[in-house]
Amino acid sequence: MMKTLWVVSLWFLVVFTLSISAVAQHALLYEDEYESIEYGSADLKDIVSSLQERINAKDVTLSFSNDRGYLDSVLQELDISITSQILVFSKTSLQQALISPETPRALYFNDEVYVGWVQGSGLLEVASMDPDLGPVFFTLSQKKAETPVFNREYELCLRCHDSLSLSGGGTPRFIMSSNYTGILGQLVSHEGSRMTTSRTPIRSRWGGWFVSGLHGEQNHLGNVIIESAADLSDERLKGSGNLFSIAEITNLASYISPFSDIVALMVIEHQIEVQNEIARVNFQSRTLLADDEINDAELNDRLLSITEGLVDSLFMTGQPEFIESISGTSEFSEYFISRGKKDSLGRSLRELDLDKRLFKYPFSYLIYSNAYASLPKEVRSIIAKRIKEVLSPEHSDDSYPHIPSSSKKLIAEILDDTGFVL
């Protein structure tokens, strides 16, 4: 069995490498398809570029440490909590040669930016949500410098994060994936690899990731190193979960914390899903609006069609209900909730449920994001009208059966009281 898994792993790596090479030759094809976006030339307005401006102006000095280079200082300046740490040990990123179950890649995030740190690496990886351009990518050298520079990356990161070259009609994207992962962090089967979102069944999530936190009898693929088919059995999956900390199974002395929080993993999946939808809607709608040959009726119909996927993601369509309650152990939940925009009664769209579902109110906090606010006004008007329809007491459409009438009323009240115009 082991020999078979190694052969499959080697085959997958060769195919994956060849695919990446082909993609790299056309990494920015969407610059032609979405000419009005000017992805490669427009001024950046994201949080990382703002930090670079402050560094250049000497308003900020990044601190460098021998242990983690600029990581700790970058997290502080970008206002990213260390409680957001999640750990991936599959070789599925730029620095795959350095990643293994003993040296997982650490990811940290807030609403706008993601920072990746690999032990022993000369680079920090950074992905940021630009309000106009969607996902943009950077690297930061881990060598001490008088003026550290976040270098914007195109081909290097867009080999994987550019969906146009893979499927046509795509846009830059953030990625979460689950993979059957072997003892060295290698992928042992292409059939066990899938892109994940907040709609993915929990049993199929987090292959190649470490997962800390409590989740009862709900199995997932986290913490599992695949050596044979038996490692995917219910008994094996049951025994690999419900860890207080990842220090129980691997040495994390070099890392900021011993956690890879299950709630943080679920929040980032929802966030990436919505942000990718916002980026897609932005690219496609701006391209349509720049086409003078489309009449108003056709334009409205096509914009309405384009926004359907985003509206579904905002309303958290398809998220599986929990069988048992879930709780993290890194204090991420408390931190995340504390950042919420509250109404006059103290309610927030960032409140978590964790008994039956992830969020208390099934409507995304990313409605307040700069990226959403930067969508064309015509698009925001269409989305707002659709949101109002769904939340209306008279609404009879059964597209959102997971939202009871009582929740619709509360969501509408929170949106209204926090300044979102329906």
Secondary structure, 3 states (H helix, E strand, C coil): CHHHHHHHHHHHHHHHHHHHHHHHCCCCCHHHHCHHHCCCCCCCCCHHHHHHHHHHCCCCCCCCECCCECHHHHHHHCCCCHHHCEEECCCCCCCHHHCCCCCCEEEEECCCEEEEEECCCCEEEEEEEECCCEEEEEEEECCCCCCCCEEEECHHHHHHHECHHHHCCCCECCCCEECCECCCCCECCHHHCEECCCCCCHHHCCCCEECEEECCCCCCCCCCCCCCHHHHCHHHHHHHCCECCHHHCCCCCCCCCCCCEHHHHHHHHHHHHHHHHHHHHHHHHHHHHCCCCCCHHHHHHHHHHHHHHHHHHHCCCCCCCCCCCCECCCCHHHHHHHCCCECCCCCECCCECCCCCCECCCCCHHHHCHHHHCCCHHHHHHHHHHHHHHHCCCCCCCCCCCCCHHHHHHHHHHHHHCCCCC
